Amino acid sequence: MKKSKTKIISNILIGVVAVVLILAGTLKLGGIGAEDMVEGLEKARLIQHLTLVSILSIACGILLLIPMTKRLGFLMASSYWGGAIVAHLTYNDSVTMPATFLAILWFGIFLQSNLVRQKSGNSMSQP
């Protein structure tokens, strides 16, 4: 795949995850249409941290969208989705949704890595 197509696809994948994080955090903060998410926090006994979880979700999304902070956003969003997986596991709920977004994020970052974008087949020989 050409570099430009790979970059576009990776930016779309990362952008989708960022928008989901920002939207989910905003909906939880506003209490609009986020009943399932709030119910999940209640089941996981994390409802007292609703504001913090919402702000972290929004921050992760914003960091992913800014090129200079994308790496930090990737680390934070990976931790956020990992925490969501654990929260879902605590009350025997499906982990499909957070695991899917985590996989999409990782695949998007993978496409942007230097190993994938290099023309040479032997990337280990270059410093």
DSSP file (Angstrom, degrees, kcal/mol; ACC not computed):
  #  RESIDUE AA STRUCTURE BP1 BP2  ACC     N-H-->O    O-->H-N    N-H-->O    O-->H-N    TCO  KAPPA ALPHA  PHI   PSI    X-CA   Y-CA   Z-CA
    1    1 A M              0   0    0      0, 0.0     0, 0.0     0, 0.0     0, 0.0   0.000 360.0 360.0 360.0 142.0    0.0    0.0    0.0
    2    2 A K     >  -     0   0    0      1,-0.1     4,-2.4     4,-0.0     5,-0.2  -0.272 360.0-115.2 -68.4 155.9    1.3    3.5   -0.8
    3    3 A K  H  > S+     0   0    0      1,-0.2     4,-2.6     2,-0.2     5,-0.2   0.910 113.8  50.6 -57.4 -45.5    2.5    5.7    2.0
    4    4 A S  H  > S+     0   0    0      1,-0.2     4,-2.2     2,-0.2    -1,-0.2   0.895 111.7  46.7 -65.5 -40.1   -0.3    8.3    1.5
    5    5 A K  H  > S+     0   0    0      2,-0.2     4,-2.7     1,-0.2    -1,-0.2   0.908 112.9  50.2 -66.7 -41.3   -3.1    5.7    1.5
    6    6 A T  H  X S+     0   0    0     -4,-2.4     4,-2.6     1,-0.2    -2,-0.2   0.914 111.4  48.3 -62.6 -42.8   -1.7    4.1    4.6
    7    7 A K  H  X S+     0   0    0     -4,-2.6     4,-2.5    -5,-0.2    -1,-0.2   0.903 111.8  49.2 -65.6 -40.9   -1.4    7.4    6.4
    8    8 A I  H  X S+     0   0    0     -4,-2.2     4,-2.2     2,-0.2    -2,-0.2   0.936 113.1  46.7 -63.6 -46.3   -5.0    8.3    5.4
    9    9 A I  H  X S+     0   0    0     -4,-2.7     4,-2.5     1,-0.2    -2,-0.2   0.924 113.4  48.4 -62.6 -44.3   -6.3    5.0    6.6
   10   10 A S  H  X S+     0   0    0     -4,-2.6     4,-2.6     1,-0.2     5,-0.2   0.901 111.1  50.2 -64.5 -39.9   -4.4    5.2    9.9
   11   11 A N  H  X S+     0   0    0     -4,-2.5     4,-2.4     2,-0.2    -1,-0.2   0.872 110.6  50.2 -65.6 -35.9   -5.5    8.7   10.5
   12   12 A I  H  X S+     0   0    0     -4,-2.2     4,-2.6     2,-0.2    -2,-0.2   0.940 111.8  47.4 -65.8 -46.8   -9.1    7.7    9.9
   13   13 A L  H  X S+     0   0    0     -4,-2.5     4,-1.8     1,-0.2    -2,-0.2   0.934 116.0  43.4 -60.9 -46.7   -8.8    4.7   12.3
   14   14 A I  H  X S+     0   0    0     -4,-2.6     4,-2.4     1,-0.2    -1,-0.2   0.889 113.2  53.5 -66.0 -38.6   -7.2    6.8   15.0
   15   15 A G  H  X S+     0   0    0     -4,-2.4     4,-2.7    -5,-0.2    -2,-0.2   0.876 105.3  53.4 -64.1 -38.8   -9.7    9.7   14.4
   16   16 A V  H  X S+     0   0    0     -4,-2.6     4,-2.3     2,-0.2    -1,-0.2   0.938 111.0  46.0 -61.6 -46.1  -12.7    7.3   14.9
   17   17 A V  H  X S+     0   0    0     -4,-1.8     4,-2.4     1,-0.2    -2,-0.2   0.908 112.8  51.0 -63.4 -41.3  -11.4    6.2   18.2
   18   18 A A  H  X S+     0   0    0     -4,-2.4     4,-2.5     2,-0.2    -2,-0.2   0.921 110.5  48.0 -62.5 -44.5  -10.7    9.8   19.2
   19   19 A V  H  X S+     0   0    0     -4,-2.7     4,-2.9     1,-0.2     5,-0.2   0.901 110.8  51.7 -64.3 -40.7  -14.2   10.9   18.3
   20   20 A V  H  X S+     0   0    0     -4,-2.3     4,-2.9    -5,-0.2     5,-0.2   0.925 111.3  47.7 -61.4 -44.1  -15.7    8.0   20.2
   21   21 A L  H  X S+     0   0    0     -4,-2.4     4,-2.3     2,-0.2    -2,-0.2   0.928 115.0  44.7 -62.7 -45.5  -13.7    8.9   23.3
   22   22 A I  H  X S+     0   0    0     -4,-2.5     4,-2.3     2,-0.2    -2,-0.2   0.924 116.1  46.5 -65.6 -44.4  -14.6   12.6   23.1
   23   23 A L  H  X S+     0   0    0     -4,-2.9     4,-2.8    -5,-0.2     5,-0.2   0.926 112.8  48.8 -64.5 -46.0  -18.3   11.8   22.4
   24   24 A A  H  X S+     0   0    0     -4,-2.9     4,-2.2    -5,-0.2    -2,-0.2   0.919 113.6  46.9 -61.7 -44.3  -18.6    9.2   25.2
   25   25 A G  H  X S+     0   0    0     -4,-2.3     4,-2.3    -5,-0.2    -1,-0.2   0.904 113.7  48.0 -63.9 -41.4  -16.9   11.6   27.7
   26   26 A T  H  X S+     0   0    0     -4,-2.3     4,-2.5    -5,-0.2     6,-0.2   0.911 111.8  49.2 -66.3 -43.2  -19.1   14.5   26.7
   27   27 A L  H  X>S+     0   0    0     -4,-2.8     4,-1.4     2,-0.2     5,-1.4   0.899 111.8  49.0 -64.0 -40.6  -22.3   12.4   26.8
   28   28 A K  H  <5S+     0   0    0     -4,-2.2    -2,-0.2    -5,-0.2    -1,-0.2   0.916 113.0  47.1 -65.4 -42.2  -21.4   11.1   30.3
   29   29 A L  H  <5S+     0   0    0     -4,-2.3    -2,-0.2     1,-0.2    -1,-0.2   0.903 118.0  41.5 -65.1 -40.2  -20.7   14.6   31.6
   30   30 A G  H  <5S-     0   0    0     -4,-2.5    -1,-0.2    -5,-0.2    -2,-0.2   0.629 101.5-132.8 -82.5 -13.8  -23.8   16.0   30.1
   31   31 A G  T  <5 +     0   0    0     -4,-1.4     2,-0.6     1,-0.2    -3,-0.2   0.775  58.2 141.4  66.9  26.1  -26.0   13.0   31.1
   32   32 A I  S   <S-     0   0    0     -5,-1.4    -1,-0.2    -6,-0.2    -2,-0.1  -0.897  76.9 -26.4-106.7 115.5  -27.5   12.9   27.6
   33   33 A G  S    S+     0   0    0     -2,-0.6     3,-0.2     1,-0.1    -1,-0.2   0.711 103.8 112.6  61.2  22.6  -28.1    9.5   26.1
   34   34 A A     >  +     0   0    0     -7,-0.3     4,-2.7     1,-0.1     5,-0.3   0.001  27.3 124.2-113.9  27.9  -25.4    7.9   28.2
   35   35 A E  H  > S+     0   0    0      1,-0.2     4,-2.7     2,-0.2     5,-0.2   0.889  74.6  49.8 -58.4 -42.5  -27.6    5.7   30.3
   36   36 A D  H  > S+     0   0    0      2,-0.2     4,-2.2     1,-0.2    -1,-0.2   0.906 112.6  47.1 -63.6 -41.6  -25.8    2.5   29.4
   37   37 A M  H  > S+     0   0    0      2,-0.2     4,-1.9     1,-0.2    -2,-0.2   0.915 114.4  46.3 -67.1 -42.2  -22.4    3.9   30.1
   38   38 A V  H  X S+     0   0    0     -4,-2.7     4,-2.1     1,-0.2    -2,-0.2   0.901 111.4  52.5 -66.3 -40.5  -23.5    5.4   33.4
   39   39 A E  H  X S+     0   0    0     -4,-2.7     4,-2.5    -5,-0.3    -1,-0.2   0.889 107.3  52.9 -61.8 -39.2  -25.1    2.1   34.3
   40   40 A G  H  X S+     0   0    0     -4,-2.2     4,-2.0     1,-0.2    -1,-0.2   0.897 108.0  49.8 -62.6 -41.1  -21.9    0.3   33.5
   41   41 A L  H  <>S+     0   0    0     -4,-1.9     5,-3.6     2,-0.2     6,-0.7   0.874 110.7  50.8 -65.3 -36.2  -20.0    2.6   35.9
   42   42 A E  H ><5S+     0   0    0     -4,-2.1     3,-1.4     4,-0.2    -2,-0.2   0.929 109.8  49.3 -65.3 -45.3  -22.6    1.9   38.6
   43   43 A K  H 3<5S+     0   0    0     -4,-2.5    -2,-0.2     1,-0.3    -1,-0.2   0.865 112.3  47.8 -62.0 -36.7  -22.2   -1.9   38.1
   44   44 A A  T 3<5S-     0   0    0     -4,-2.0    -1,-0.3    -5,-0.2    -2,-0.2   0.397 115.4-119.1 -84.3   3.6  -18.5   -1.6   38.3
   45   45 A R  T < 5S+     0   0    0     -3,-1.4    -3,-0.2    -5,-0.1    -2,-0.1   0.876  84.6 114.1  59.3  41.2  -18.9    0.6   41.5
   46   46 A L    > < +     0   0    0     -5,-3.6     3,-2.3    -6,-0.1    -4,-0.2   0.219  28.9 112.2-120.2  10.9  -17.2    3.5   39.8
   47   47 A I  G >  S+     0   0    0     -6,-0.7     3,-1.7     1,-0.3     4,-0.2   0.799  70.1  64.9 -60.9 -29.2  -20.0    5.9   39.6
   48   48 A Q  G 3  S+     0   0    0      1,-0.3    -1,-0.3    -7,-0.2     3,-0.2   0.666 102.2  51.7 -67.0 -13.4  -18.4    8.3   42.1
   49   49 A H  G <> S+     0   0    0     -3,-2.3     4,-2.9     1,-0.1     5,-0.3   0.110  72.8 117.9-107.3  20.0  -15.7    8.8   39.5
   50   50 A L  H <> S+     0   0    0     -3,-1.7     4,-2.3     1,-0.2     5,-0.2   0.901  76.9  46.7 -54.8 -47.3  -18.0    9.7   36.6
   51   51 A T  H  > S+     0   0    0     -4,-0.2     4,-2.5    -3,-0.2    -1,-0.2   0.922 114.3  47.1 -64.3 -44.3  -16.6   13.2   36.2
   52   52 A L  H  > S+     0   0    0      2,-0.2     4,-2.6     1,-0.2     5,-0.2   0.929 113.1  48.1 -63.7 -45.8  -13.0   12.0   36.3
   53   53 A V  H  X S+     0   0    0     -4,-2.9     4,-2.1     1,-0.2    -1,-0.2   0.902 113.0  49.5 -61.3 -41.2  -13.6    9.1   33.8
   54   54 A S  H  X S+     0   0    0     -4,-2.3     4,-2.3    -5,-0.3    -2,-0.2   0.922 111.7  47.1 -64.6 -45.2  -15.4   11.5   31.5
   55   55 A I  H  X S+     0   0    0     -4,-2.5     4,-2.7     1,-0.2    -2,-0.2   0.902 112.0  50.5 -64.9 -41.2  -12.7   14.1   31.6
   56   56 A L  H  X S+     0   0    0     -4,-2.6     4,-2.6     2,-0.2    -1,-0.2   0.895 109.1  52.2 -63.4 -39.4  -10.0   11.4   31.0
   57   57 A S  H  X S+     0   0    0     -4,-2.1     4,-2.0    -5,-0.2    -2,-0.2   0.936 112.3  44.7 -60.8 -47.5  -12.0   10.1   28.0
   58   58 A I  H  X S+     0   0    0     -4,-2.3     4,-2.5     1,-0.2    -2,-0.2   0.916 112.9  51.3 -63.2 -44.1  -12.2   13.6   26.4
   59   59 A A  H  X S+     0   0    0     -4,-2.7     4,-2.7     1,-0.2    -2,-0.2   0.911 108.7  51.2 -61.9 -42.9   -8.5   14.3   27.1
   60   60 A C  H  X S+     0   0    0     -4,-2.6     4,-1.9     1,-0.2    -1,-0.2   0.929 111.3  48.4 -59.2 -45.5   -7.4   11.0   25.5
   61   61 A G  H  X S+     0   0    0     -4,-2.0     4,-1.2     2,-0.2    -2,-0.2   0.912 112.3  47.4 -61.9 -44.3   -9.5   11.8   22.4
   62   62 A I  H >X S+     0   0    0     -4,-2.5     4,-1.0     1,-0.2     3,-0.5   0.923 110.3  52.2 -64.7 -44.2   -8.1   15.3   22.1
   63   63 A L  H 3< S+     0   0    0     -4,-2.7    10,-0.4     1,-0.2     3,-0.4   0.856 106.7  54.5 -61.3 -34.6   -4.5   14.1   22.6
   64   64 A L  H 3< S+     0   0    0     -4,-1.9    -1,-0.2     9,-0.2    -2,-0.2   0.813 106.2  52.4 -67.1 -29.5   -5.0   11.6   19.8
   65   65 A L  H << S+     0   0    0     -4,-1.2    -1,-0.2    -3,-0.5    -2,-0.2   0.694  93.6  78.9 -82.1 -19.1   -6.1   14.3   17.4
   66   66 A I  S >X S-     0   0    0     -4,-1.0     3,-1.3    -3,-0.4     4,-0.7  -0.812  74.2-145.6 -94.3 119.3   -3.1   16.5   17.9
   67   67 A P  G >4 S+     0   0    0      0, 0.0     3,-0.8     0, 0.0     4,-0.3   0.857  97.5  52.1 -53.3 -39.9   -0.1   15.3   15.9
   68   68 A M  G 34 S+     0   0    0      1,-0.2     4,-0.2     2,-0.1     3,-0.1   0.757 118.9  35.7 -69.7 -23.2    2.4   16.4   18.6
   69   69 A T  G <> S+     0   0    0     -3,-1.3     4,-2.8    -6,-0.2    -1,-0.2   0.259  83.6 107.2-113.1  10.6    0.6   14.6   21.4
   70   70 A K  H <X S+     0   0    0     -3,-0.8     4,-2.5    -4,-0.7     5,-0.1   0.876  79.1  52.0 -59.5 -39.6   -0.6   11.6   19.5
   71   71 A R  H  > S+     0   0    0     -4,-0.3     4,-2.1     2,-0.2    -1,-0.2   0.924 112.2  44.7 -64.9 -44.5    1.9    9.2   21.2
   72   72 A L  H  > S+     0   0    0      1,-0.2     4,-2.7     2,-0.2     5,-0.2   0.911 113.5  51.5 -63.9 -41.9    0.8   10.4   24.6
   73   73 A G  H  X S+     0   0    0     -4,-2.8     4,-3.1   -10,-0.4     5,-0.3   0.881 107.5  53.5 -61.1 -38.7   -2.8   10.1   23.6
   74   74 A F  H  X S+     0   0    0     -4,-2.5     4,-2.3    -5,-0.2    -2,-0.2   0.931 111.1  45.2 -62.0 -46.2   -2.1    6.5   22.3
   75   75 A L  H  X S+     0   0    0     -4,-2.1     4,-1.9     2,-0.2    -2,-0.2   0.928 117.0  44.6 -63.8 -44.9   -0.6    5.5   25.7
   76   76 A M  H  X S+     0   0    0     -4,-2.7     4,-2.6     2,-0.2    -2,-0.2   0.915 114.3  48.3 -67.1 -42.8   -3.5    7.1   27.6
   77   77 A A  H  X S+     0   0    0     -4,-3.1     4,-2.9     2,-0.2     5,-0.2   0.874 109.3  53.5 -67.1 -36.5   -6.2    5.8   25.4
   78   78 A S  H  X S+     0   0    0     -4,-2.3     4,-2.2    -5,-0.3    -1,-0.2   0.921 111.9  45.3 -61.8 -42.7   -4.7    2.3   25.5
   79   79 A S  H  X S+     0   0    0     -4,-1.9     4,-2.5     2,-0.2    -2,-0.2   0.900 112.0  52.5 -65.8 -40.8   -4.8    2.5   29.3
   80   80 A Y  H  X S+     0   0    0     -4,-2.6     4,-2.1     2,-0.2    -2,-0.2   0.944 112.1  43.8 -60.7 -49.3   -8.4    3.9   29.2
   81   81 A W  H  X S+     0   0    0     -4,-2.9     4,-2.2     1,-0.2    -1,-0.2   0.871 112.0  54.0 -67.0 -35.4   -9.7    1.1   27.0
   82   82 A G  H  X S+     0   0    0     -4,-2.2     4,-2.1    -5,-0.2    -1,-0.2   0.910 109.3  48.5 -61.8 -41.7   -7.8   -1.5   29.1
   83   83 A G  H  X S+     0   0    0     -4,-2.5     4,-2.7     1,-0.2    -2,-0.2   0.875 109.1  53.2 -64.4 -37.7   -9.5   -0.1   32.2
   84   84 A A  H  X S+     0   0    0     -4,-2.1     4,-2.4     2,-0.2    -2,-0.2   0.888 107.4  51.7 -64.5 -38.4  -12.8   -0.3   30.4
   85   85 A I  H  X S+     0   0    0     -4,-2.2     4,-2.1     2,-0.2    -2,-0.2   0.937 111.1  47.0 -62.7 -45.9  -12.2   -3.9   29.7
   86   86 A V  H  X S+     0   0    0     -4,-2.1     4,-1.7     2,-0.2    -2,-0.2   0.913 110.8  52.3 -62.1 -42.8  -11.4   -4.6   33.3
   87   87 A A  H  X S+     0   0    0     -4,-2.7     4,-0.7     1,-0.2    -1,-0.2   0.914 110.1  48.7 -60.1 -42.5  -14.6   -2.7   34.4
   88   88 A H  H ><>S+     0   0    0     -4,-2.4     5,-2.9     1,-0.2     3,-0.7   0.878 109.4  53.1 -64.6 -37.1  -16.7   -4.8   32.0
   89   89 A L  H ><5S+     0   0    0     -4,-2.1     3,-1.4     1,-0.2    -1,-0.2   0.812  97.3  66.5 -67.8 -29.4  -15.1   -7.9   33.4
   90   90 A T  H 3<5S+     0   0    0     -4,-1.7    -1,-0.2     1,-0.3    -2,-0.2   0.786 112.3  32.0 -65.8 -26.0  -16.0   -7.0   37.0
   91   91 A Y  T <<5S-     0   0    0     -4,-0.7    -1,-0.3    -3,-0.7    -2,-0.2  -0.011 115.8-107.8-121.3  31.5  -19.7   -7.3   36.3
   92   92 A N  T < 5 +     0   0    0     -3,-1.4     2,-0.2     1,-0.2    -3,-0.2   0.812  68.3 147.4  52.3  40.3  -19.5  -10.1   33.7
   93   93 A D      < -     0   0    0     -5,-2.9    -1,-0.2    -6,-0.1     2,-0.1  -0.634  57.1 -84.4 -98.6 162.2  -20.3   -7.9   30.7
   94   94 A S        -     0   0    0     -2,-0.2     3,-0.2     1,-0.1    -1,-0.1  -0.398  27.3-159.1 -65.9 138.9  -19.0   -8.3   27.2
   95   95 A V     >  +     0   0    0      1,-0.2     4,-2.3     2,-0.1     5,-0.3   0.258  64.6 106.2 -99.3  10.3  -15.6   -6.8   26.5
   96   96 A T  H  > S+     0   0    0      1,-0.2     4,-2.3     2,-0.2     5,-0.2   0.912  76.0  49.1 -58.1 -47.9  -16.3   -6.7   22.7
   97   97 A M  H  > S+     0   0    0     -3,-0.2     4,-2.1     2,-0.2     5,-0.2   0.962 116.4  38.1 -63.4 -55.4  -16.8   -2.9   22.5
   98   98 A P  H  > S+     0   0    0      0, 0.0     4,-2.1     0, 0.0    -1,-0.2   0.891 117.7  51.7 -65.9 -33.9  -13.8   -1.7   24.4
   99   99 A A  H  X S+     0   0    0     -4,-2.3     4,-2.3     2,-0.2    -2,-0.2   0.872 108.5  51.9 -67.3 -35.2  -11.6   -4.4   23.0
  100  100 A T  H  X S+     0   0    0     -4,-2.3     4,-2.5    -5,-0.3    -1,-0.2   0.930 111.0  46.0 -66.0 -45.6  -12.6   -3.5   19.4
  101  101 A F  H  X S+     0   0    0     -4,-2.1     4,-2.3     1,-0.2    -2,-0.2   0.870 112.2  51.9 -66.5 -35.0  -11.8    0.2   19.9
  102  102 A L  H  X S+     0   0    0     -4,-2.1     4,-2.5    -5,-0.2    -1,-0.2   0.920 111.1  47.6 -64.4 -43.0   -8.5   -0.8   21.5
  103  103 A A  H  X S+     0   0    0     -4,-2.3     4,-2.6     2,-0.2    -2,-0.2   0.899 110.9  50.8 -65.1 -41.0   -7.7   -3.0   18.5
  104  104 A I  H  X S+     0   0    0     -4,-2.5     4,-2.4     2,-0.2    -1,-0.2   0.925 111.5  48.7 -61.6 -44.2   -8.7   -0.3   16.0
  105  105 A L  H  X S+     0   0    0     -4,-2.3     4,-2.3     2,-0.2     5,-0.2   0.936 112.7  46.9 -61.0 -47.7   -6.4    2.2   17.8
  106  106 A W  H  X S+     0   0    0     -4,-2.5     4,-2.6     1,-0.2    -1,-0.2   0.889 112.2  50.0 -64.2 -39.2   -3.5   -0.2   17.9
  107  107 A F  H  X S+     0   0    0     -4,-2.6     4,-2.2     2,-0.2    -1,-0.2   0.908 110.1  51.3 -66.4 -40.2   -3.9   -1.1   14.2
  108  108 A G  H  X S+     0   0    0     -4,-2.4     4,-0.9     2,-0.2    -2,-0.2   0.913 113.2  44.3 -61.6 -43.4   -4.1    2.7   13.3
  109  109 A I  H >X S+     0   0    0     -4,-2.3     4,-0.7     1,-0.2     3,-0.5   0.890 110.0  56.6 -68.2 -39.2   -0.8    3.3   15.2
  110  110 A F  H >< S+     0   0    0     -4,-2.6     3,-1.2     1,-0.2     6,-0.3   0.907 103.2  54.2 -57.9 -42.8    0.8    0.2   13.7
  111  111 A L  H 3< S+     0   0    0     -4,-2.2    -1,-0.2     1,-0.3    -2,-0.2   0.794 108.1  50.8 -63.3 -27.0    0.1    1.6   10.2
  112  112 A Q  H << S+     0   0    0     -4,-0.9    -1,-0.3    -3,-0.5    -2,-0.2   0.563  86.0 112.4 -86.7  -8.1    1.9    4.8   11.1
  113  113 A S  S XX S-     0   0    0     -3,-1.2     4,-1.6    -4,-0.7     3,-0.6  -0.261  77.0-120.4 -67.0 154.1    5.0    3.0   12.4
  114  114 A N  H 3> S+     0   0    0      1,-0.2     4,-1.3     2,-0.2    -1,-0.1   0.805 108.8  63.8 -63.5 -31.2    8.2    3.4   10.5
  115  115 A L  H 34 S+     0   0    0      1,-0.2    -1,-0.2     2,-0.2     8,-0.1   0.870 107.4  41.6 -64.3 -35.8    8.5   -0.3    9.9
  116  116 A V  H <4 S+     0   0    0     -3,-0.6    -1,-0.2    -6,-0.3    -2,-0.2   0.863 115.8  48.8 -78.6 -36.3    5.4   -0.4    7.9
  117  117 A R  H  < S+     0   0    0     -4,-1.6    -2,-0.2  -111,-0.0    -1,-0.2   0.595  84.7 107.0 -84.4 -10.5    6.1    2.8    5.9
  118  118 A Q     <  -     0   0    0     -4,-1.3     5,-0.1     1,-0.1    -5,-0.0  -0.428  62.2-145.9 -72.4 142.7    9.6    2.0    4.9
  119  119 A K  S    S+     0   0    0     -2,-0.1    -1,-0.1     3,-0.1     2,-0.1   0.870  76.9  85.7 -72.0 -37.6   10.2    1.1    1.3
  120  120 A S  S    S-     0   0    0      1,-0.1     3,-0.2     2,-0.1    -2,-0.1  -0.382  71.7-144.9 -69.1 140.5   13.0   -1.3    2.1
  121  121 A G  S    S+     0   0    0      1,-0.2     2,-0.9    -2,-0.1    -1,-0.1   0.744  93.5  61.0 -74.6 -24.1   12.0   -4.9    3.0
  122  122 A N    >   +     0   0    0      1,-0.2     3,-0.7     2,-0.1     4,-0.2  -0.758  58.4 162.9-106.8  85.9   14.9   -5.1    5.5
  123  123 A S  G >   +     0   0    0     -2,-0.9     3,-0.8     1,-0.2    -1,-0.2   0.656  65.6  70.9 -78.3 -15.9   14.1   -2.4    8.0
  124  124 A M  G 3  S+     0   0    0      1,-0.2    -1,-0.2    -3,-0.1    -2,-0.1   0.734  88.2  63.0 -74.9 -21.1   16.4   -3.9   10.7
  125  125 A S  G <  S+     0   0    0     -3,-0.7    -1,-0.2     2,-0.0    -2,-0.1   0.634  89.8  80.6 -80.0 -12.8   19.6   -2.9    8.7
  126  126 A Q    <         0   0    0     -3,-0.8     0, 0.0    -4,-0.2     0, 0.0  -0.761 360.0 360.0 -97.2 141.0   18.9    0.8    9.0
  127  127 A P              0   0    0      0, 0.0    -1,-0.1     0, 0.0    -3,-0.1   0.493 360.0 360.0 -71.3 360.0   19.7    2.8   12.1
